[in-house]
Amino acid sequence: MLEQPRFPRQAWVPVVAGLLWLHGAAGFGMPGFAFSVVPGCLLLASGVSTLLYPGDVRIPQFSALGGVLGVLFAVPALFVAGGWTGSALLLLSAASFVAAGATSVQQAPHVEDVPPPRPSTRLAAQVAIDDALLGSMVVSNRTGLADPTVRLRQELHEALDLFRARGWLDRPESYHTLPPPLTEPVLRPARSHRLAFERLEFDSGYEPHAGEPGRDRWLAQLANRTAHAWILRHPGEPRPWLICIHGYEMGFPFIDLPAFHAARLHFKHGLNLALPVLPLHGPRRNGRRSGAGFLAGDFVDTVHAEAQAMWDMRRLLSWIRAQGGARVGVHGLSLGGYNTALFACLGEDLACAIAGIPATDFARLIWRHGPTLQILYAEHHGLLFEQVTDLLRVVSPLALEPRVPAARRYIFAGAGDRLVPPDQPRDLWRHWGRPRIVWYQGAHVTFRMHDEVDRLLMDALRESGLIQ
């Protein structure tokens, strides 16, 4: 554990920033007052909480979110309140943002087998980005457990009884049935960011096992029954393929293709690419938000989502093989890293598996990020951590054995990651037999800022025979 000062100096920055915002609120007019109160309250409350109640991981999240909103709202304040006041609000809000990251780094416990984060302004700013995202997710209730209704408790217990009776908890791989090969998908030309690609669609055909709780509800989500993938392939002789699996709340070509530097991998390195859309994401979403329902605390649905993801990707892999894809690797980011690790246990003859900033334990992740009162309420009503962990075992990459050769397993992760804490990729590294791993000095969403991540990716592709 890093040294913990009783009253960290950086906590005074959001206190001062919050007081200045609230002091000026009355003079900004009614619209200005509404805008000023939000960053002012967030900054003042989080700064005081850091001083009086340090240690809660959510405090720097709200401080970072207040800093972001303060910077945004300070721009019009420059014209309303004048240059000096507006500049002070802007600078103090930006300083509060960095201070939130510094607090988050300072209070993080050391994780065994993980290099400790090296405190710096650069690292603090990166960590603050993660914290601001988490703060926005808490405000929009996207990190918590679903309301512990009778249905959730009943389905959880019924599923556990069924999984035990059928031996799936002892042999998780037996839960996953082999899907039929994909033979005639629909392919349409498409374009995003001036990058031409093909949009592949097919009827998923996935169905939960007979008798599984939530089966009918899952099948009633009509958009999710059509699988999608973004395809970039070269004409002529067969080329190696890389399957790239997107992260949580992604699933659109304008996000997925740049996230994986698809143009560079395709044109510079000559790879064919397939970017599958995970269940409940992108065009498969059930509602306005991509990913809604995948990790919402309805854990039976999470099992179905992961089982369908594996089903769809195994079908996609069969189609790639039919195109002459003799060498196929898989690479994923965040939630895609989780699916990369799971697919490495179920996909046939994969050349490599590159798990980027991978989540590996959904139960621990939700219990960490979910609001404390909501978690206590859920546990009081029968949604227990141990039972959830057992249920998710059938889709856990830590419970199945990888088929990819040990020398072709690769991981990269952030020592200061706040969305996926370092113990999660560390556990995958241990389960995979301690393969090559890069720990960069950064946070979850800033991995592209670190050259060692790109070097690992290029080395992995070369060593696996996918590129020269």
N, C-alpha and C positions, 0 to 999 in steps of 0.2 A: 504494500500500500504506500502511495506517495504521502509525504508529510502533509498533515491537515492543519492549517492555521485556524484558530477559533473564529477569527473575524477576517476572512480573506479580503485583501485590499481591493481586488477587482470588483467586489460586490458593491462598493460605493459608487461605481460608475453608473450602473442602471438606477441607483437611488437618486443621484443628482439629475440624471436624464429624465426620470419619471417626474420628479418635482418640477423641473422646468416645463415639461409638457403640460402638466396640470395647472401650473401657475399661469401660463399663457392661454389656457383653454378659454377662459371667460372673455378674453379680448379678441378672439378670432371669429366672433359671430356664431350663430347657431350651427351652421354647417361645419365651421372650423372646430367648434366645441366637440361635436360628435366624433370628428376625426382625431382630435387631440386626446380625448379621454381614453381611447383604446390603447395606443402605445404607452400613454402615461401610466395607466393603471397596471398594465403588464410589466413595465419596467420597474415601477416603484414596488409593486408587490413581490416580484421575483428577487429584487435586490435586497429587500428587507428579509425575505424568507431565507436567502443565502446566509445572511448574517445571524438570524435567530434560529433557523431550522435547517442547517446544512445537511447535504447528503442525499436528499430525494432527487432521483434522476430527472424528474419532471420540472424542477425549478429552473435549471439552465435552458430547458426546452422553451419555456414561456418567456424567459429573458431574451433568448435568441429571436423568437418570433416577434417580441416587442421591438427589438432592434431593427429587424427587417421592415416592419410597418413604420417605425419611426423614420428610417431613411426615406421610404417612399413618400410619407406624408410631409416630410420636411421640405421637399421640393416646392410644393405650392406655398408652404409657410414662408419661404424666402420672399415671395411677392406680397403676402398678406401681412406678415409681422415685421418685415424689414430684413436687410442683409445680415445684420449682426445676430439677431435672435434666430433667424432661419438657419444661419451657418452653425450657430451653437447647437441647435436641435439636431442638425444633420450630423455633426461631428460626434456629439455625445451618443446619438443613436447608433452610429457605426462603431464607436468604441464599446458600447454596451453589447453589441453583437459579438465582437471579438472576446470581450470579457466573459460572456456566457460560455464560449468554447473553452476558454482557459479554465474556468471553474469546472466544466465537465471533465476535462483532462485531469485536473488536479484531484478530483474526488474519485476517479475510477480506480478500482482495486486491481492489483497485478494479477494477471492470468498466467498460470503455469504453462510453460512451453511457448509463450508468446513474448516477443521482444516488447519491453515497456515503451509506451509513447514518449518521445522526447519533446518536452514542452518548448514551444516556440510560437511566435505570432502567426506564422503560416499554418501550423497545425491547428491552432485555436480557431482560426477563421474557417478551416475545412470542417472541423468538428461542429462548429456553430451552424453550418449549413444543414448537417444531419439533424441537429437539435431543433432548428427552426421547422424542418419538415415534420419531425415528430410532434412538435407543438401544434402545428396546423392539423395533423391527424387526430390529436387528442381533442382539439376544439370541434372538429367535424365528426367525432365519435367513430373514427376509422381504425382505432387500435384496441378497442375493448372487446369484451365477450358479448355474445348475443344475450338478450334477456333470457334468464333461466326459466323458460316456460316448462309446463308439464311435458310437452312434446319433446323438448331437447333432452330432458332427463330420461324419459322413457326410451327414446331412440338410442341414447348412449348405452343404457343398460341392456337393451335388447340386442344391440349390435355386439357388445362384448360377449354376451351369452352365445350368440350365433358363431362368432369368430373362434371362441374357445371350442365349441362343439365340433366345428369343422377343421380344427387343427391349424387355422391360419395364423394364430399368434405364435405358435411354435415354429411354423414354417411359413414365414410371410411371403416368400416367393410363390407359394402355391395359391395365394389369393388372386394372382394375376394370370388370367387365361390368355392363350396365344390367339391374337386376332387373325382374321383372314387377310391375305395379301391385298394390297391396293393395286387395282389394275387399270381403271379408267377414270381418273380424276378429271375435273373440269379445269382447264387452264385458259386464262384470259390475260391479254397484255395490259399492263398498268404502268404508272409513272409516279414517282415521288421525288421531290427535290431534283428534278431533271434526270433522275436515275430510272432507267427503264428496267422493269422486272416483270415476272409473270405471277399472277394471283391464282394459286391452286386451291380448289375446293373439292370436298368429297363428303359424302354422308358418313359420319363417324361410325355408326353402328354399335357404339358402346352402350351396354346396359348393365346396371348393377346386378349382382347375383340374385336369383330368385329368392324371395324371402328376406332380402336385406331391408332394414328400415330406411325410409326415405326414398325408396326406388321410384315410386310413382311421381313423387314431387320432383325428383331429379329429371326424369324423362319428360316432364311437362314443360321444361325450359327449351322451347323450340329452337331459338337461335343457337343455342349451345350444341345442338345435334348436328350442325354442319361444321366440319373442321376446315381450317384455313391455314395457308402457309404462303410466305413470300419467297419466290424462287428466282435465283440468278444462275443461269447455266450457259456455258459456252457451246457453240455449235461444233460439229466435227467429232474428233476422237474423244472417248470418255476421259473425264478429269476426276481427280479426287473431290470429295464433297465434305463440307463442314456444316453440321446442323447447329444453328445458333438459337438459343432459347432465351426469350426476353424475361424481364423482371416483372414484379408486381405492379399493376395498374398501367402496364404498357400494352402491347398488342396491336399497334397501328404502324403501318409502314413508315410514316414520316418520323416516328420515334425509333422504331426497332432498327431500321437500316443504318442511320447514323450512329446509333449506340454501339454497333458492332463494326463500324468502319467498313461496311459491306462493299462500297465501291473499291476501296483499296485492296481488300482480300480477293475480290473478283477480278479486277482488271490488272492490278500490279502483280499479284501472286498467282493468278490463274485458277483460283478455286471456283467450283460450283458451290452455291450456298442455298440452304433451305432454312427458312426462319418460321417455324410453326407458331401458331397462335394458341396459347394455353386456354383451357376451358374457362368460360365466364369472362374472357378478356376480349378487347377490341370488338370485332363484329359479332362475337359470341356472347357479349355481355347481356346481363339481365337487368336492364335499367340504364341510367345515364352514365354511371361510373364504371370504367373498366376495372375488372377484378372483384367487383362487389359480390360477396357471398363466398369467395374462395377462402378467405381467412377471417371470417366474421364471428367465430365462436360457435357456429353450427358445425361441430366437428364431424358429424356423419357426412355432411356435404363436402367437407374438406377431403375426406377419404375418397368420395366419389370423384371429386375434381382431379385428384392426383392419379387415381386409377384410370380415368379417362385420358389424362395427359399421356400416360404410358401406353395405353392402347393406341391412341392416335399416332404417337411417334413411332411405334413399332410398325404400324401400317405405312406411314410415310417412309420409313427405312426400307420396307420391302419394295416400294416404288422406286426409290433411289437405286437400289441394287439392280432393278430391272432396266434402269437407264445406263448401266455399265459402271455404276459406282463401286469399284472394287475396294477402295479405301475410303472409309467414312469416319470422321471424327465428330465429337460433340463438344460444344462450348456454351456455357450459360452464365448469366449474371443474376445475382441475388436470388429471387425465387427461381429464376432459370438455373442458377447454380445448384439449388436443391434438386431440380428436375434432371440436371446433368448427372449428379451423383446417383440418383435413383435409376436413370436410364442406363448408366454404366453397369448396373446390376441386372438389367433385363434385355438390353439391346444385344444383338448378335454380332460378334466379330468387329467391334468398334476399334478403330486405329488409335484413338486417344480420348481422354475425357479431361476437359479443362474447366474446373469449377471456379468461377469468379465470385468473390465476396459472397460465398454461399451460406444461406440459412440451412440448418440441418435438423432443427428440433422446433416444430411449430408450437408445441405446448409451452416450452420454456420461453419462446419468443413472445407469445401472447400474455403469459403471466408476468413478463417483465414490463411490457409496454401498456398493458391494460390498466385503467385507473384502479387504485387500491380498493376503494369502496366497492366498485363493481365486481372485482375479483372476490372479495369477502362475501358479497351478496350471492354470487354464483356458487361458491363453495358451500355456503349455508343451505342452498337449495339443491345440493346434490351433484354439482358439476365439479368433481374433484380432479386435481392435477394428475394423480397417479392413474386414475381411470382413463383420462384423456390420453395420457402417454401410452397406455396399453392399446387403446383403440387405434391410434395413429401408427402403431408398430407395423401394420401391413403395408404402409406406404412410406416407411422411414428408410432413408439411405444408410442409417447407422445400424439397421437390423438385417439388411440383406448384404450378401457378399458380392463385391464387384467382379465382373467378368473381364474388364479391361486389364491387360497386363500391368503389373505394379510399376514398371518403368515408364509407362505411358499415362500415368495419372499425374495431374498438375493442379495446383491450387494457388490462388492469390487472394489476399485479404488485407484489410486495413487495421493497423494497430490501434487506431483511434476510432474505429467504426462504432457508431451509436445505433444505427438501424438494425444491424446484425452484429451483436457483440462478439468479440474475438474468440470466446470459448466455443462458438458454434463451428466456424471453420477449423479450429484447433481439434475439435472432436472428430471431424471428418478426416483430417490429416492423420490422426491416430488410428482410426478405423481402416484407413486405406494403407496402413503399413508405413507411415511417415515418408511419403514421396516428396518430390521437390515442391517447395512452397515458397512464395515470396510474400513477406510481410512488409508492406510499404507504410511509410509514416504519413498516414492520411486517414480520411474518413470514407464513408460508404460511397457517396455519389461523386467523389473526387478521384477515383482510381485512374482516370485518363490523364491526370496531371503528373503521373509518376512513370518515368521511363522504364523502370524495372518491370512494370507490369507488361508493357509492350514487348520487352525483351523476352520475358517468359513465354508469352503467346507465340512469338516467332520461333523461339527454340522448340516449343512443343510441336508446332506444325512441321518444322524441319525434321526433328527426331522421329516423328511419326510417319514420315514419308508423304505428307500431304503437300508440301511445297519444297522447292529446291533451295 
